[in-house]
Amino acid sequence: MEMKKRINMELRNRAPEEVTELVLDNCLCVNGEVEGLNDTFKELEFLSMANVELSSLAQLPSLNKLRKLELSDNIISGGLEVLAEKCPNLTYLNLSGNKIKDLSTEEALMEMKMMEMKRKVKLVHLKDMRKRRKKRRRRKKKKQGQNWEREKKKLASLT
């Protein structure tokens, strides 16, 4: 189901101004962008868009009352700076399972976290990013160990 249709279904005959929670998990967004969500959702406090193949937050509208944002299991790799501008009251953000590679993206999140520290930012999920770093370190150590073993064999064959 497409995101626009899912939003209409989730409204359940309510006006967008009345909605405080919106769960759009597992629907599809076209071109990796947020669609069907606009500035009329003024009272939105919780938004979940997990596993919707989202790659960009550029089309995310200004959601001043949004406190919790669930973006797990998408294909977001950057552009998270817009969250500080568009969601100034955000206290919970879950980005686990995304393809964040660039450290500048993490730095933008940390800056946002520091700015929002006065409001007691509770949680920024970067678990998967940390897991990837650990895997890279393990692979590097393993490769170094393999190289050492090869060198030992070469030295042994020369003597």
DSSP file (Angstrom, degrees, kcal/mol; ACC not computed):
  #  RESIDUE AA STRUCTURE BP1 BP2  ACC     N-H-->O    O-->H-N    N-H-->O    O-->H-N    TCO  KAPPA ALPHA  PHI   PSI    X-CA   Y-CA   Z-CA
    1    1 A M              0   0    0      0, 0.0    27,-2.9     0, 0.0     2,-0.1   0.000 360.0 360.0 360.0 138.4    0.0    0.0    0.0
    2    2 A E  B  >  -a   28   0A   0     25,-0.2     4,-2.3     1,-0.1    27,-0.2  -0.380 360.0-115.1 -76.2 155.7    1.3    3.5   -0.9
    3    3 A M  H  > S+     0   0    0     25,-2.1     4,-2.5     1,-0.2     5,-0.2   0.881 112.9  53.6 -60.2 -42.7    2.0    6.0    1.9
    4    4 A K  H  > S+     0   0    0      1,-0.2     4,-2.1     2,-0.2    -1,-0.2   0.925 111.4  45.6 -59.8 -45.1   -0.7    8.5    0.7
    5    5 A K  H  > S+     0   0    0      1,-0.2     4,-2.3     2,-0.2    -1,-0.2   0.895 111.6  52.7 -64.9 -39.6   -3.4    5.8    0.8
    6    6 A R  H  X S+     0   0    0     -4,-2.3     4,-2.7     2,-0.2    -2,-0.2   0.894 107.5  51.5 -64.6 -39.7   -2.1    4.6    4.2
    7    7 A I  H  X S+     0   0    0     -4,-2.5     4,-1.5     2,-0.2    -1,-0.2   0.937 110.1  49.0 -62.5 -46.1   -2.3    8.1    5.7
    8    8 A N  H  X S+     0   0    0     -4,-2.1     4,-0.7     1,-0.2     5,-0.4   0.897 112.9  48.0 -59.6 -40.3   -5.9    8.5    4.4
    9    9 A M  H >< S+     0   0    0     -4,-2.3     3,-0.8     1,-0.2    -2,-0.2   0.912 110.4  51.1 -66.2 -42.2   -6.8    5.1    6.0
   10   10 A E  H 3< S+     0   0    0     -4,-2.7    -1,-0.2     1,-0.2    -2,-0.2   0.730  96.5  69.7 -69.2 -22.9   -5.1    6.0    9.3
   11   11 A L  H >< S-     0   0    0     -4,-1.5     3,-0.8    -5,-0.2    -1,-0.2   0.846  81.9-161.9 -64.1 -33.0   -7.0    9.3    9.5
   12   12 A R  T << S-     0   0    0     -3,-0.8    -3,-0.1    -4,-0.7     3,-0.1   0.922  70.5 -46.7  49.1  55.9  -10.2    7.3   10.2
   13   13 A N  T 3  S+     0   0    0     -5,-0.4     2,-0.3     1,-0.2    -1,-0.3   0.716 111.9 125.3  61.3  24.5  -12.6   10.2    9.3
   14   14 A R    <   -     0   0    0     -3,-0.8    -1,-0.2     2,-0.0     5,-0.0  -0.786  66.2-109.9-106.4 155.9  -10.6   12.7   11.4
   15   15 A A    >>  -     0   0    0     -2,-0.3     3,-2.1     1,-0.1     4,-0.6  -0.583  28.7-118.0 -77.9 147.1   -9.1   15.9   10.3
   16   16 A P  G >4 S+     0   0    0      0, 0.0     3,-0.8     0, 0.0    27,-0.4   0.803 113.6  64.8 -55.7 -29.1   -5.2   16.0   10.1
   17   17 A E  G 34 S+     0   0    0      1,-0.2    26,-0.1    24,-0.2    24,-0.1   0.697 100.4  51.9 -67.2 -18.8   -5.2   18.7   12.7
   18   18 A E  G <4 S+     0   0    0     -3,-2.1     2,-0.3    24,-0.1    -1,-0.2   0.603  85.0 103.2 -92.6 -14.0   -6.7   16.2   15.3
   19   19 A V    <<  +     0   0    0     -3,-0.8    24,-0.2    -4,-0.6     3,-0.1  -0.549  33.2 167.3 -80.1 128.8   -4.2   13.4   14.8
   20   20 A T        +     0   0    0     -2,-0.3    25,-3.1     1,-0.3    26,-2.1   0.632  69.7  39.4-109.4 -23.1   -1.5   13.0   17.5
   21   21 A E  E     +b   46   0B   0     24,-0.2     2,-0.4    23,-0.2    -1,-0.3  -0.991  60.5 179.6-130.6 138.0   -0.2    9.6   16.5
   22   22 A L  E     -b   47   0B   0     24,-2.0    26,-2.5    -2,-0.4     2,-0.6  -0.962   6.8-168.8-141.4 120.5    0.4    8.2   13.0
   23   23 A V  E     +b   48   0B   0     -2,-0.4    26,-0.2    24,-0.2    24,-0.0  -0.937  16.5 162.6-113.6 114.8    1.8    4.8   12.2
   24   24 A L    >   +     0   0    0     24,-3.4     3,-1.4    -2,-0.6    25,-0.1   0.053  21.6 155.5-116.9  22.8    2.8    4.2    8.6
   25   25 A D  T 3   +     0   0    0      1,-0.2    26,-0.2    23,-0.2    27,-0.1  -0.175  63.6   7.9 -56.7 141.6    5.0    1.1    9.1
   26   26 A N  T 3  S+     0   0    0     24,-2.5    -1,-0.2     1,-0.2     2,-0.2   0.533  94.2 121.8  67.1  11.3    5.5   -1.3    6.1
   27   27 A C    <   -     0   0    0     -3,-1.4     2,-0.4    23,-0.2    -1,-0.2  -0.543  64.3-108.7 -91.9 171.5    3.8    0.9    3.5
   28   28 A L  B     -a    2   0A   0    -27,-2.9   -25,-2.1    -2,-0.2     2,-0.4  -0.838  21.3-156.6-106.9 136.4    5.7    2.0    0.4
   29   29 A C    >   -     0   0    0     23,-1.4     3,-0.9    -2,-0.4     2,-0.3  -0.900  24.5-120.0-106.5 140.7    6.9    5.5   -0.4
   30   30 A V  G >  S-     0   0    0     -2,-0.4     3,-1.7     1,-0.2    23,-0.0  -0.593  90.5  -2.2 -80.6 136.1    7.5    6.5   -4.0
   31   31 A N  G 3  S-     0   0    0     -2,-0.3    -1,-0.2     1,-0.3     3,-0.1   0.676 119.8 -75.9  58.5  21.3   11.1    7.5   -4.9
   32   32 A G  G <  S+     0   0    0     -3,-0.9    23,-2.1     1,-0.2    24,-1.9   0.669 101.2 123.3  70.5  16.7   12.2    7.2   -1.2
   33   33 A E  S <  S-     0   0    0     -3,-1.7     2,-0.3    21,-0.2    -1,-0.2  -0.758  70.4-104.4-111.3 155.3   10.5   10.4   -0.2
   34   34 A V        -     0   0    0     22,-0.3     2,-0.4    -2,-0.3    -5,-0.0  -0.631  47.8-179.6 -72.6 131.5    7.9   11.2    2.4
   35   35 A E        +     0   0    0     -2,-0.3     3,-0.1     1,-0.1    25,-0.0  -0.994  52.3  21.5-139.6 145.3    4.6   11.8    0.6
   36   36 A G  S    S+     0   0    0     -2,-0.4     2,-0.5     1,-0.3    -1,-0.1   0.299  91.5 109.4  86.7 -10.4    1.0   12.6    1.7
   37   37 A L        +     0   0    0     22,-0.1    -1,-0.3     2,-0.0     2,-0.2  -0.865  44.8 161.4 -99.7 128.8    2.3   14.1    5.0
   38   38 A N    >   -     0   0    0     -2,-0.5     3,-1.6    -3,-0.1    -3,-0.0  -0.758  54.5 -79.8-139.5-175.5    2.0   17.9    5.2
   39   39 A D  T 3  S+     0   0    0      1,-0.3     3,-0.0    -2,-0.2    -2,-0.0   0.547 109.2  81.2 -68.1  -7.5    1.9   20.9    7.6
   40   40 A T  T 3   +     0   0    0      1,-0.2     2,-1.8     2,-0.1     3,-0.3   0.662  70.0  83.1 -74.1 -13.2   -1.8   20.3    8.4
   41   41 A F    X   +     0   0    0     -3,-1.6     3,-1.1     1,-0.2    -1,-0.2  -0.409  55.5 150.7 -83.7  60.5   -0.7   17.6   10.9
   42   42 A K  T 3   +     0   0    0     -2,-1.8    23,-0.4     1,-0.2    -1,-0.2   0.754  65.6  46.9 -68.5 -28.3    0.0   20.3   13.5
   43   43 A E  T 3  S+     0   0    0    -27,-0.4    -1,-0.2    -3,-0.3     2,-0.2   0.348  77.2 133.9 -97.7   5.4   -0.7   18.2   16.6
   44   44 A L    <   +     0   0    0     -3,-1.1   -24,-0.2     1,-0.2   -23,-0.2  -0.391  17.5 162.2 -64.6 123.1    1.3   15.2   15.6
   45   45 A E        +     0   0    0    -25,-3.1    22,-2.7     1,-0.3    23,-2.4   0.641  64.9  38.5-112.0 -26.5    3.5   14.0   18.5
   46   46 A F  E     +bc  21  68B   0    -26,-2.1   -24,-2.0    21,-0.2     2,-0.4  -0.994  61.0 175.1-132.6 127.4    4.4   10.4   17.4
   47   47 A L  E     -bc  22  69B   0     21,-2.2    23,-2.6    -2,-0.4     2,-0.5  -0.993   7.1-170.2-134.0 126.0    5.2    9.3   13.8
   48   48 A S  E     +bc  23  70B   0    -26,-2.5   -24,-3.4    -2,-0.4    23,-0.2  -0.968  17.2 161.7-119.9 121.3    6.4    5.9   12.8
   49   49 A M    >   +     0   0    0     21,-3.2     3,-0.5    -2,-0.5     2,-0.3  -0.474  20.9 162.1-130.7  59.6    7.7    5.2    9.3
   50   50 A A  T 3   +     0   0    0      1,-0.2   -24,-2.5    21,-0.1   -23,-0.2  -0.642  65.2   1.0 -84.5 136.8    9.5    1.9    9.9
   51   51 A N  T 3  S+     0   0    0     21,-2.3    -1,-0.2    -2,-0.3    23,-0.2   0.924  85.1 128.2  55.8  53.2   10.4   -0.2    6.9
   52   52 A V  S <  S-     0   0    0     -3,-0.5   -23,-1.4   -26,-0.1   -20,-0.1   0.224  79.9-109.6-118.4  11.5    8.9    2.1    4.2
   53   53 A E        +     0   0    0     20,-0.5     2,-0.4     1,-0.2    21,-0.1   0.851  57.0 171.3  61.4  37.8   12.0    2.2    1.9
   54   54 A L        +     0   0    0     -5,-0.2    21,-2.0     1,-0.1    -1,-0.2  -0.649  17.0 166.8 -80.7 128.7   12.6    5.9    2.9
   55   55 A S        +     0   0    0    -23,-2.1    22,-0.7    -2,-0.4    23,-0.4   0.534  61.8  36.0-117.4 -12.7   15.9    7.3    1.7
   56   56 A S        -     0   0    0    -24,-1.9   -22,-0.3    20,-0.1    -1,-0.2  -0.995  46.0-163.4-144.5 147.1   15.4   11.0    2.3
   57   57 A L    >   +     0   0    0     -2,-0.3     3,-1.6    21,-0.3   -24,-0.1   0.196  64.5 109.0-108.6  13.1   13.8   13.3    4.8
   58   58 A A  T 3  S+     0   0    0      1,-0.3    -1,-0.1     0, 0.0   -25,-0.1   0.828  79.8  47.7 -60.2 -33.8   13.8   16.3    2.5
   59   59 A Q  T 3  S+     0   0    0     -3,-0.2    -1,-0.3     2,-0.0   -22,-0.1   0.368  80.2 122.8 -91.3   5.1   10.0   16.2    2.0
   60   60 A L    <   -     0   0    0     -3,-1.6   -22,-0.1     1,-0.1     3,-0.1  -0.519  60.3-132.6 -66.4 126.5    9.3   15.9    5.7
   61   61 A P        -     0   0    0      0, 0.0     2,-0.5     0, 0.0   -23,-0.1  -0.245  32.4 -81.0 -75.3 169.3    7.0   18.8    6.7
   62   62 A S        -     0   0    0      1,-0.1     2,-0.5    25,-0.1    25,-0.2  -0.604  47.6-179.7 -70.8 120.8    7.5   21.0    9.7
   63   63 A L    >   +     0   0    0     23,-2.7     3,-1.3    -2,-0.5    26,-0.3  -0.767   3.9 176.9-125.3  82.5    6.1   19.1   12.7
   64   64 A N  T 3  S+     0   0    0     -2,-0.5    25,-0.3     1,-0.3    -1,-0.1   0.747  78.8  45.2 -64.0 -27.8    6.7   21.4   15.6
   65   65 A K  T 3  S+     0   0    0    -23,-0.4    -1,-0.3   -21,-0.2     2,-0.2   0.468  80.7 124.6 -95.9  -1.7    5.0   19.1   18.2
   66   66 A L    <   +     0   0    0     -3,-1.3    23,-0.3     1,-0.2   -21,-0.2  -0.409  24.1 163.6 -64.4 126.0    6.6   15.9   17.1
   67   67 A R        +     0   0    0    -22,-2.7    24,-3.0     1,-0.3    25,-2.1   0.716  61.7  42.2-110.9 -36.4    8.4   14.2   20.0
   68   68 A K  E     -cd  46  92B   0    -23,-2.4   -21,-2.2    23,-0.2     2,-0.4  -0.960  59.3-179.3-122.1 130.9    8.9   10.6   18.8
   69   69 A L  E     -cd  47  93B   0     23,-2.2    25,-2.0    -2,-0.5     2,-0.6  -0.978   8.4-164.6-132.2 119.1   10.1    9.6   15.4
   70   70 A E  E     +cd  48  94B   0    -23,-2.6   -21,-3.2    -2,-0.4    25,-0.1  -0.909  23.4 154.3-105.7 113.5   10.6    6.0   14.4
   71   71 A L        +     0   0    0     23,-2.4     3,-0.4    -2,-0.6     5,-0.2   0.005  22.8 147.6-127.1  27.0   12.6    5.6   11.2
   72   72 A S        +     0   0    0      1,-0.2   -21,-2.3   -22,-0.1    25,-0.2  -0.227  58.0  20.1 -68.3 155.0   14.0    2.1   11.6
   73   73 A D  S    S+     0   0    0     23,-2.3   -20,-0.5   -23,-0.2    -1,-0.2   0.863  92.1 119.1  57.2  46.2   14.7   -0.3    8.8
   74   74 A N  S    S-     0   0    0     -3,-0.4    -1,-0.2    22,-0.2   -19,-0.1  -0.458  74.1-108.1-116.9-165.3   14.8    2.2    5.9
   75   75 A I        +     0   0    0    -21,-2.0     2,-0.3    -2,-0.2    23,-0.1  -0.120  59.0 147.5-120.9  35.4   17.6    3.1    3.5
   76   76 A I        +     0   0    0     -5,-0.2    23,-1.2     1,-0.1   -20,-0.1  -0.549  13.4 166.7 -72.7 130.7   18.4    6.5    4.9
   77   77 A S        -     0   0    0    -22,-0.7    24,-0.7    -2,-0.3    25,-0.6   0.499  59.8 -26.8-121.9  -9.7   22.1    7.4    4.5
   78   78 A G  S    S+     0   0    0    -23,-0.4    -1,-0.3    22,-0.1   -21,-0.3  -0.957  82.3  95.4-176.3-168.3   22.2   11.1    5.2
   79   79 A G    >   +     0   0    0     -2,-0.3     3,-0.8   -23,-0.1   -22,-0.2   0.762  46.2 136.7  73.8  26.4   20.4   14.4    5.2
   80   80 A L  T >   +     0   0    0      1,-0.2     3,-1.6     2,-0.1     4,-0.4   0.528  46.0  89.4 -83.9  -4.8   19.4   14.2    8.9
   81   81 A E  T >> S+     0   0    0      1,-0.3     3,-1.0     2,-0.2     4,-0.7   0.804  75.2  69.2 -60.1 -28.9   20.3   17.8    9.5
   82   82 A V  H <> S+     0   0    0     -3,-0.8     4,-3.1     1,-0.2     5,-0.3   0.718  82.6  73.9 -64.8 -20.3   16.7   18.8    8.5
   83   83 A L  H <> S+     0   0    0     -3,-1.6     4,-2.4     1,-0.2    -1,-0.2   0.884  91.8  53.4 -63.0 -38.8   15.3   17.1   11.7
   84   84 A A  H <4 S+     0   0    0     -3,-1.0    -1,-0.2    -4,-0.4    -2,-0.2   0.871 116.8  39.3 -63.3 -35.7   16.6   19.9   13.9
   85   85 A E  H  < S+     0   0    0     -4,-0.7    -2,-0.2    -3,-0.2    -1,-0.2   0.909 124.5  35.1 -79.5 -45.2   14.8   22.5   11.8
   86   86 A K  H  < S+     0   0    0     -4,-3.1   -23,-2.7     1,-0.2    -3,-0.2   0.714 127.3  33.9 -88.0 -21.7   11.6   20.6   11.0
   87   87 A C    ><  +     0   0    0     -4,-2.4     3,-1.5    -5,-0.3    -1,-0.2  -0.588  65.5 164.6-131.7  70.5   11.1   18.8   14.3
   88   88 A P  T 3  S+     0   0    0      0, 0.0    -1,-0.1     0, 0.0   -24,-0.1   0.683  75.0  50.5 -67.1 -18.8   12.5   21.1   17.0
   89   89 A N  T 3  S+     0   0    0    -26,-0.3     2,-0.2   -23,-0.3    -5,-0.1   0.186  75.9 140.6-104.1  16.7   10.8   19.2   20.0
   90   90 A L    <   +     0   0    0     -3,-1.5   -23,-0.2    -7,-0.2   -22,-0.2  -0.398  15.6 163.8 -64.0 128.0   12.1   15.8   19.0
   91   91 A T        +     0   0    0    -24,-3.0    31,-1.9     1,-0.3    32,-1.2   0.492  64.3  43.5-120.6 -11.5   13.1   13.7   22.1
   92   92 A Y  E     +de  68 123B   0    -25,-2.1   -23,-2.2    30,-0.2     2,-0.4  -0.992  58.7 170.8-140.3 128.7   13.2   10.2   20.6
   93   93 A L  E     -de  69 124B   0     30,-2.0    32,-2.2    -2,-0.4     2,-0.6  -0.982  12.3-165.9-140.6 125.1   14.7    9.1   17.3
   94   94 A N  E     +de  70 125B   0    -25,-2.0   -23,-2.4    -2,-0.4    32,-0.1  -0.951  20.5 157.7-115.2 115.8   15.2    5.6   16.1
   95   95 A L    >   +     0   0    0     30,-0.8     3,-1.1    -2,-0.6     5,-0.2   0.161  25.7 140.2-117.1  14.0   17.5    5.2   13.1
   96   96 A S  T 3   +     0   0    0      1,-0.2   -23,-2.3   -24,-0.1   -22,-0.2  -0.294  64.9  27.6 -63.3 144.0   18.5    1.5   13.6
   97   97 A G  T 3  S+     0   0    0      1,-0.3    -1,-0.2   -25,-0.2     2,-0.2   0.632  93.0 122.5  81.5  15.0   18.7   -0.6   10.4
   98   98 A N  S <  S-     0   0    0     -3,-1.1    -1,-0.3   -25,-0.2   -23,-0.2  -0.469  71.5-112.9 -99.6 177.6   19.4    2.3    8.1
   99   99 A K        +     0   0    0    -23,-1.2     2,-0.5    -2,-0.2   -24,-0.1  -0.231  51.1 157.6-107.3  43.5   22.4    2.7    5.8
  100  100 A I        +     0   0    0     -5,-0.2   -23,-0.1     1,-0.2   -22,-0.1  -0.570   2.6 151.3 -72.4 120.2   24.1    5.6    7.6
  101  101 A K        +     0   0    0    -24,-0.7     2,-0.3    -2,-0.5    -1,-0.2   0.680  40.5  88.9-117.4 -34.7   27.8    5.6    6.6
  102  102 A D    >>  -     0   0    0    -25,-0.6     4,-1.1     1,-0.1     3,-0.8  -0.524  61.3-150.0 -80.3 128.8   28.9    9.2    6.7
  103  103 A L  H 3> S+     0   0    0     -2,-0.3     4,-2.7     1,-0.2     5,-0.2   0.786  95.7  66.9 -66.6 -26.9   30.3   10.5   10.0
  104  104 A S  H 3> S+     0   0    0      1,-0.2     4,-2.2     2,-0.2    -1,-0.2   0.845  98.1  54.3 -63.7 -30.4   29.1   14.0    9.1
  105  105 A T  H <> S+     0   0    0     -3,-0.8     4,-1.8     2,-0.2    -1,-0.2   0.923 109.4  46.2 -65.9 -44.3   25.6   12.6    9.4
  106  106 A E  H  X S+     0   0    0     -4,-1.1     4,-2.5     1,-0.2    -2,-0.2   0.893 110.8  53.6 -64.8 -38.7   26.3   11.3   12.9
  107  107 A E  H  X S+     0   0    0     -4,-2.7     4,-2.6     1,-0.2    -1,-0.2   0.896 106.1  52.4 -63.1 -39.8   27.9   14.7   13.8
  108  108 A A  H  X S+     0   0    0     -4,-2.2     4,-2.1     1,-0.2    -1,-0.2   0.896 110.7  48.4 -61.7 -39.5   24.8   16.5   12.7
  109  109 A L  H  X S+     0   0    0     -4,-1.8     4,-2.8     2,-0.2    -2,-0.2   0.897 110.4  50.4 -66.7 -40.2   22.7   14.3   15.0
  110  110 A M  H  X S+     0   0    0     -4,-2.5     4,-2.7     2,-0.2    -2,-0.2   0.898 109.4  51.1 -66.7 -38.6   25.1   14.8   17.9
  111  111 A E  H  X S+     0   0    0     -4,-2.6     4,-2.6     2,-0.2    -1,-0.2   0.926 111.7  47.9 -61.0 -43.4   24.9   18.6   17.3
  112  112 A M  H  X S+     0   0    0     -4,-2.1     4,-2.3     1,-0.2    -2,-0.2   0.914 110.9  51.2 -62.1 -42.2   21.1   18.3   17.4
  113  113 A K  H  < S+     0   0    0     -4,-2.8     4,-0.4     1,-0.2     8,-0.3   0.906 110.8  48.1 -62.7 -41.5   21.3   16.1   20.5
  114  114 A M  H >< S+     0   0    0     -4,-2.7     3,-0.9     1,-0.2     4,-0.3   0.910 111.7  49.6 -66.1 -41.6   23.5   18.7   22.2
  115  115 A M  H >< S+     0   0    0     -4,-2.6     3,-0.5     1,-0.2    -1,-0.2   0.882 116.1  43.3 -62.4 -37.2   21.1   21.6   21.2
  116  116 A E  G >< S+     0   0    0     -4,-2.3     3,-1.9     1,-0.2     5,-0.4   0.428  82.8 101.4 -90.1   0.4   18.2   19.6   22.5
  117  117 A M  G X  S+     0   0    0     -3,-0.9     3,-1.9    -4,-0.4    -1,-0.2   0.831  74.8  62.8 -56.4 -32.2   20.0   18.4   25.7
  118  118 A K  G <  S+     0   0    0     -3,-0.5    -1,-0.3    -4,-0.3    -2,-0.1   0.809 103.5  49.0 -62.0 -28.1   18.1   21.1   27.6
  119  119 A R  G <  S-     0   0    0     -3,-1.9    -1,-0.3    -4,-0.1    -2,-0.2   0.282 121.0-111.7 -94.3   9.8   14.9   19.3   26.7
  120  120 A K    <   -     0   0    0     -3,-1.9     2,-0.2     1,-0.2    -3,-0.2   0.975  29.2-148.2  60.5  62.9   16.4   16.0   27.8
  121  121 A V        -     0   0    0     -5,-0.4    -1,-0.2    -8,-0.3   -29,-0.1  -0.459  12.9-164.3 -58.7 123.4   16.8   14.1   24.5
  122  122 A K        +     0   0    0    -31,-1.9     2,-0.4     1,-0.2   -30,-0.2   0.908  53.6   1.8 -84.0 -44.3   16.2   10.5   25.6
  123  123 A L  E     -e   92   0B   0    -32,-1.2   -30,-2.0     2,-0.0     2,-0.4  -0.981  38.0-176.9-157.2 132.2   17.5    8.3   22.8
  124  124 A V  E     -e   93   0B   0     -2,-0.4     2,-0.7   -32,-0.2   -30,-0.2  -0.950  29.4-142.5-127.1 110.6   19.2    8.4   19.4
  125  125 A H  E     +e   94   0B   0    -32,-2.2   -30,-0.8    -2,-0.4    -2,-0.0  -0.627  42.4 146.4 -79.9 113.0   19.5    4.9   18.1
  126  126 A L     >  +     0   0    0     -2,-0.7     4,-1.9   -32,-0.1     3,-0.3  -0.035  28.9 125.9-127.3  27.3   22.7    4.4   16.2
  127  127 A K  H  > S+     0   0    0      1,-0.2     4,-2.5     2,-0.2     5,-0.2   0.907  71.4  50.0 -54.8 -48.8   23.2    0.7   17.2
  128  128 A D  H  > S+     0   0    0      1,-0.2     4,-2.4     2,-0.2    -1,-0.2   0.855 107.7  54.2 -64.4 -34.0   23.5   -0.6   13.7
  129  129 A M  H  > S+     0   0    0     -3,-0.3     4,-1.9     2,-0.2    -1,-0.2   0.914 110.2  46.9 -64.5 -41.7   26.2    2.0   12.9
  130  130 A R  H  X S+     0   0    0     -4,-1.9     4,-2.3     2,-0.2    -2,-0.2   0.893 110.5  53.0 -65.4 -40.1   28.2    0.9   15.9
  131  131 A K  H  X S+     0   0    0     -4,-2.5     4,-2.5     1,-0.2    -2,-0.2   0.915 107.8  51.2 -61.7 -42.8   27.7   -2.8   15.0
  132  132 A R  H  X S+     0   0    0     -4,-2.4     4,-2.5     1,-0.2    -1,-0.2   0.903 109.0  50.9 -62.1 -40.6   29.1   -2.0   11.5
  133  133 A R  H  X S+     0   0    0     -4,-1.9     4,-2.3     2,-0.2    -1,-0.2   0.918 110.3  49.2 -62.7 -42.7   32.1   -0.3   12.9
  134  134 A K  H  X S+     0   0    0     -4,-2.3     4,-2.6     2,-0.2    -2,-0.2   0.912 110.5  50.6 -62.5 -42.5   32.8   -3.3   15.2
  135  135 A K  H  X S+     0   0    0     -4,-2.5     4,-2.8     1,-0.2    -1,-0.2   0.920 109.8  50.4 -61.4 -43.2   32.5   -5.7   12.2
  136  136 A R  H  X S+     0   0    0     -4,-2.5     4,-2.4     1,-0.2    -1,-0.2   0.914 111.1  48.7 -60.8 -42.7   34.9   -3.6   10.2
  137  137 A R  H  X S+     0   0    0     -4,-2.3     4,-2.6     2,-0.2    -1,-0.2   0.915 111.9  49.0 -62.6 -43.4   37.4   -3.7   13.1
  138  138 A R  H  X S+     0   0    0     -4,-2.6     4,-2.7     2,-0.2    -2,-0.2   0.925 111.9  48.6 -62.8 -44.4   37.0   -7.5   13.5
  139  139 A R  H  X S+     0   0    0     -4,-2.8     4,-2.7     1,-0.2    -1,-0.2   0.909 111.6  50.1 -60.8 -41.8   37.5   -8.0    9.7
  140  140 A K  H  X S+     0   0    0     -4,-2.4     4,-2.4     2,-0.2    -2,-0.2   0.919 112.3  46.4 -63.8 -44.5   40.6   -5.7    9.8
  141  141 A K  H  X S+     0   0    0     -4,-2.6     4,-2.4     2,-0.2    -1,-0.2   0.903 112.9  50.2 -63.6 -41.2   42.1   -7.6   12.7
  142  142 A K  H  X S+     0   0    0     -4,-2.7     4,-2.3     2,-0.2    -2,-0.2   0.915 111.0  48.9 -62.8 -43.0   41.3  -11.0   11.1
  143  143 A K  H  X S+     0   0    0     -4,-2.7     4,-2.6     2,-0.2    -2,-0.2   0.903 110.4  50.6 -64.4 -41.3   43.0   -9.8    7.9
  144  144 A Q  H  X S+     0   0    0     -4,-2.4     4,-2.1     1,-0.2    -1,-0.2   0.901 110.6  50.2 -61.9 -40.7   46.0   -8.6    9.8
  145  145 A G  H  X S+     0   0    0     -4,-2.4     4,-2.2     2,-0.2    -2,-0.2   0.892 110.4  49.4 -64.3 -40.2   46.2  -12.0   11.5
  146  146 A Q  H  X S+     0   0    0     -4,-2.3     4,-2.3     2,-0.2    -2,-0.2   0.903 109.9  51.3 -65.4 -41.6   46.0  -13.8    8.1
  147  147 A N  H  X S+     0   0    0     -4,-2.6     4,-2.1     1,-0.2    -2,-0.2   0.906 109.7  50.3 -61.6 -40.9   48.7  -11.6    6.7
  148  148 A W  H  X S+     0   0    0     -4,-2.1     4,-2.3     2,-0.2    -2,-0.2   0.905 109.1  51.0 -62.9 -43.2   50.9  -12.5    9.7
  149  149 A E  H  X S+     0   0    0     -4,-2.2     4,-2.1     1,-0.2    -1,-0.2   0.908 109.6  50.8 -61.7 -42.1   50.3  -16.2    9.2
  150  150 A R  H  X S+     0   0    0     -4,-2.3     4,-2.3     1,-0.2    -2,-0.2   0.911 110.1  49.6 -60.9 -43.8   51.3  -15.9    5.5
  151  151 A E  H  X S+     0   0    0     -4,-2.1     4,-2.5     1,-0.2    -1,-0.2   0.895 109.2  51.9 -63.6 -41.0   54.5  -14.1    6.4
  152  152 A K  H  X S+     0   0    0     -4,-2.3     4,-2.3     1,-0.2    -1,-0.2   0.910 110.0  49.1 -61.5 -42.2   55.4  -16.8    9.0
  153  153 A K  H  X S+     0   0    0     -4,-2.1     4,-2.2     2,-0.2    -2,-0.2   0.905 110.5  50.4 -64.4 -41.5   54.8  -19.5    6.3
  154  154 A K  H  X S+     0   0    0     -4,-2.3     4,-1.4     1,-0.2    -2,-0.2   0.930 112.1  47.2 -62.1 -45.0   57.0  -17.6    3.8
  155  155 A L  H  X S+     0   0    0     -4,-2.5     4,-1.1     1,-0.2    -1,-0.2   0.892 111.6  51.4 -63.3 -39.1   59.8  -17.3    6.4
  156  156 A A  H  < S+     0   0    0     -4,-2.3     3,-0.3     1,-0.2    -1,-0.2   0.872 108.6  50.9 -66.2 -36.6   59.5  -20.9    7.4
  157  157 A S  H  < S+     0   0    0     -4,-2.2    -1,-0.2     1,-0.2    -2,-0.2   0.769 106.3  56.1 -74.1 -23.8   59.8  -22.0    3.7
  158  158 A L  H  <        0   0    0     -4,-1.4    -1,-0.2     1,-0.2    -2,-0.2   0.760 360.0 360.0 -77.2 -25.0   62.9  -19.9    3.2
  159  159 A T     <        0   0    0     -4,-1.1    -1,-0.2    -3,-0.3    -2,-0.2   0.471 360.0 360.0 -92.8 360.0   64.8  -21.6    6.1
